[in-house]
């Protein structure tokens, strides 16, 4: 799981993201979860780097205070699995 949430301070929960060169640390309330429509995946952007997340990770982040900016992705063709 590339994200870990420290909930020891309920007023300011902190998120730790595993990235290529270590870890990025952010307040959960400063984050916005987005939808990458090209990949049909949820992600957060940190310092210009897009970190893709599972739906379980997104749920944990939004419960911890991250803003939910996701869009619903809809199929354009009849044979799509989305």
C-alpha positions in Angstrom: 0.0 0.0 0.0 1.7 3.3 -1.1 -0.2 5.3 1.5 0.0 5.2 5.3 -2.1 7.4 7.6 -1.0 8.5 11.0 -4.1 9.2 13.1 -2.4 9.9 16.5 -3.6 13.5 16.2 -7.3 13.4 15.3 -7.2 17.1 14.5 -4.5 16.8 11.9 -4.1 13.4 10.4 -0.9 12.9 8.4 -0.5 10.8 5.2 2.8 9.2 4.1 3.1 8.2 0.5 5.7 5.8 -0.7 7.3 7.3 -3.9 10.2 6.3 -6.1 12.8 8.1 -4.0 11.4 7.7 -0.5 8.3 9.2 1.2 6.2 12.3 0.8 4.4 13.5 3.9 1.2 15.6 3.7 -1.7 16.6 6.0 -4.7 14.6 4.8 -6.9 17.7 4.8 -4.5 19.3 2.2 -5.1 16.6 -0.3 -7.7 16.2 -3.0 -8.4 12.8 -4.6 -9.0 13.1 -8.4 -9.9 10.8 -11.2 -7.4 10.2 -14.0 -10.0 9.7 -16.8 -7.5 8.3 -19.2 -6.6 5.5 -16.8 -10.0 5.4 -15.0 -8.1 5.4 -11.7 -8.1 7.6 -8.6 -5.0 9.5 -7.7 -3.5 12.4 -5.8 -1.1 14.9 -7.2 1.9 15.7 -5.0 4.7 18.0 -6.2 3.8 17.3 -9.8 3.9 13.6 -9.3 0.6 11.6 -9.7 0.2 8.8 -7.1 -2.4 6.2 -8.1 -4.5 4.7 -5.4 -6.8 1.7 -4.8 -10.4 2.5 -3.9 -9.6 1.2 -0.3 -6.8 3.8 -0.1 -9.1 6.5 -1.4 -11.7 5.6 1.2 -9.1 5.7 4.0 -7.9 9.1 2.8 -11.3 10.7 2.5 -12.3 9.4 6.0 -9.0 11.0 7.2 -10.0 14.4 5.8 -8.9 14.4 2.1 -11.3 16.1 -0.3 -13.1 13.8 -2.7 -12.8 15.4 -6.2 -13.4 12.1 -8.1 -15.6 12.0 -11.2 -17.7 9.1 -12.3 -16.2 7.5 -15.4 -18.8 6.3 -17.9 -18.4 4.0 -20.8 -18.5 5.5 -24.3 -19.0 2.2 -26.1 -21.4 -0.8 -25.5 -18.5 -3.3 -25.2 -16.7 -1.5 -22.3 -16.4 -3.1 -18.9 -16.8 0.2 -17.2 
